[in-house]
Amino acid sequence: MIEQLENYFRPFSPVTVVTVFAATVLAVVTDIRDFIFLVVIVTALNWMAGYLADRAKGQPYKHKKTMQAVKELFLTNAILFFVALTCNMLEPGIDYKLLVKALTGIFLIIYARNITRNLRVV
């Protein structure tokens, strides 16, 4: 893959390469912005449900669990971003939104199961 990127960018100057890469990143972020926001919202709901479940059990607030939720948020958004970016760079004409929708759906199912489990405790 690195060789393909080298061959793609070889005829361009470094400023052009950075500009093209920045435009590609901006296009990808614009395309998957809604999915990223959806993951942020569901992660916040998941954290809140976990917090309320812990309070219902009488457990104190744990900063470690909050940091775990933040790590999961960044990881899921990074997966969505890099999948879309890779698809866009390898084949710009491909519609990667279906793949991003499927990945977002998988993440939402996992979060929904955890949210409902925590809300049962509440």
Buried (B, 14 or more C-beta within 10 A) or exposed (E): EEEEEEEEBEEEEEEEBEEBBEEBBEBBEEBBEEBBEBBEEBBEBBBBBBBBBBEEEEEEEEEEBEEEBEEBBEEBBEBBBEBBBEBBBEEEEEEBBEBBBEBBEEBBEBBEEBBEEBBEEE
